[in-house]
Amino acid sequence: MHYAVADHYAPERTAFTDFDPFWEFVAGPMHAGTFGPNALDATFGPEVRFNSVAPGTFGNRSPSDNWHFYGQMDLGPATRAMTVGLYDVTGRRLWRQELESVS
């Protein structure tokens, strides 16, 4: 996957319901051409919450086009919440999601 995306999966969006909802965060790689996305498998009821794909032709852009991405995860010491951020190569935050601690 050569782009940034935040996908949420949940049993209420699919016929297979024996799982807890979960997230998938993807960003990168910073050093390779861009491509994607492919069609999502519907097994776990995916929903795209954020997608960095540019309009029009996306394939194989170089890093100098600023369509490369990275992610960062931070854990709150007091709340134990995890915050996920997806960023472009200039450091601009494109997406943020906070996940509460389950313990």
N, C-alpha and C positions, 0 to 999 in steps of 0.2 A: 504494500500500500504506500504510494508515494504522494500523499496529500495529508491533510488533517481532518479528522472526523470525530464526532461524539455520537455514539449510537446507544440507545437505551433499549433493553430487551425486557419484555414482561409477559407473563402467562395469559393475561386477559386479551392479548392480541394474537393468540394462536390456539390451535386445537390441542397442542401438547402443553399441559398446564402444571406438570410436576416439577417446578423449579421456582426459586425466588427471583424477583427482578434483579437485573444487574446492568452495569455500564461497560462500554468498551470505548477507550480513548486511544487514538492513533495520531502520531505526528512524525513526519520525516519520510525518508532520510534527508539530511541537509546536503549531501554530496552527490546526489544522483538525479537523473532526469525525472520529471513528473509524469504520472499517469494515473488513471483510475477515475472514478470508482467502478467496480464491477457490481453486478446485481447482488443484493443481500439474500442469503438463505433465510427463508421464512420460518424455520423450525422453532426459533425462540422469540418470535414476534418482534422483529426489529423495528425501531423508529429512529430515523436520522434526526437528531436534535441540532447538530451543526455540521456543515460540510464546507470545506475551503475551496472546492473546485470552482475554477473561474468559468464565467460564461463563454460559450464558443469552444474553440479548440483548446484542449488542456494538455494534450500529450507532449511529453518530452521537452519541457521548458527547462532552461538552464537556471542555476542559482541566481544569475544576474537579473533575471526577470522578477525576482522577489515573490515567487510562488512556491517557496519552500518554508517549512514549518518546524517548530519544536514544541515540546510540552514540558510542563513543570508541575510537580505535585508538592504541596506543603501540608504538614500536619500541625494542627493547633495543639500546643502543649496542654492547655487547660481544658479545651473542649474535646480533644482527640478527633476532631472533624478533619477530613481530608479535603483540600481544595485543589482542583485540577484546572490548570490554565493551558490554553493552546495559543501559540504566538507565531507571528510571521518573522522573517529574518531581520526585520528592522526592530524587533522587540515589542511591537504593538500587540496587546492582548486582543485576541479575536473571540474567545469563548472562555467562560468560567463556570464551573459547577462545584458546589460544595456538597460533600457527602457526610452525613452525620455518622458518628461512631455507633456501632451496633452492640458494643459491650458495655 
